[in-house]
Amino acid sequence: MTPIAVIFTITYGILSLVKSILDYKLKRKILDKDNIEGVTFPSFAQEEANYDKIPFLKWGLIILFAGIGLIIIEVLGYNINYNPGPLPFGIVLVSVALGFLTYFGIMQTMFKDKEK
């Protein structure tokens, strides 16, 4: 691995660790607070459990569509060594954008069903 990739990986790991610790402390403060009115903890836990599944859906769709974009590049037989250009990057970016739009559509449908 290149030194830049190692630095980014270590930085991302440290930031993820700090974020998880701060999230834990914030949740602990909310739960320890005595004057919470109108909050039932079982529903709070249920909403949190449902929320935890949403990022997995988002990143799963993004990775799926990025993979589809890479497969399209391979099927087209595009070789970047002989024909350099922005085409492969455009295909991957459009595929990732389609993944985000698909996620957005699914989330709109989920929240629309909850409101009814």
N, C-alpha and C positions, 0 to 999 in steps of 0.2 A: 504494500500500500504506500501511497505517496504520503509525505509528511503532512500535507494540507488535509488529506482525508482523515488521518489519525487525529489531528487537532480538532477537526469538526466533530468527529465521533466522540472524543473525550468531552468536548464542550457540551454537546447534546446530552450526553449521559449525566454530566454534573447538573445541567439545567433541569433535566427531568427529575432527578433526585430531589433538588431543592423545591421544585414545584409540588411534588407529591408530599413532601414534609409540610410545606406551607398549607396545602389543601387539608391535610390531616389536622393541623392545629386549628384552622378556621372551623372545620366541622366539629371539632371537639369543643370549641368555644360556644358554638351555636347550641350544641346539645347540653352543655353544662349551665347555660343561662337559665335562671329560674323564672323570669317574667315573660316567657313566650306564651302568648295567648292565641288560641284558635289553631294551633298546630298539633296535629296528631302524628305521632312518630311512626306508626305503621304505614300511613299514606306517604310520609316523607321518605321512608325507606323504599317503598314501592316505586315512587317517582325516580329516585336515584338509581334503582336497579334497571328501570326502563331506559334511563338516560345513558347508562353505561354501555348499552348495546348499540347506540346510535353511532358513535365514532368508529366502531368496528365495521358497520355497514358502509360508512363513508369511505374509509380507507380500502376496504375490500373492493368496492366498485371502482375506485380510482386505479388501483393496481390491476384489476381485471381489464379495464379499458386501455390502460397503458400497454399491457401485454398484447391486447388485440391490435393496437397501433404498431407495435414492433413486429407482430406476425404479418400485418399488411405490408410493411416495408420489406420483409423477407420474401413474401409472395411476389411482390413487384420486381424482385431481383435487383434492387437498388444497391449499388456498390459505391460507397463513399470515397474509396481510393481512386476510382476512375472518373467519377462524376461528382465532384464536391458541390454542395449546394444546400439550400435550406429545406428541401423537400422532406427528408426524414424527420427533421425537427418539427416541421409543420404538421406532419401526420401524427406524431406522438402528442403534440400539444392539443390538436383537435380531438384526439381520442380521450385525453385526460379531461378536456372541457366537457365532452359528452358524458363522461363518468360523473362529473360534478352536477351536470344538468339532470342526469338520471337520479342521482341522490336527492337533489332538490325536489324533483317531481314526486319521489317516494315519500319524502318528508311532508310535502304539502298534502298528499293524500292521507297520510297517517294523522296529521293534526286536524284535517277537515273531518275525518271520521270521529275523532275524539270530541269535537265541538257539537256534533249532532246528538 
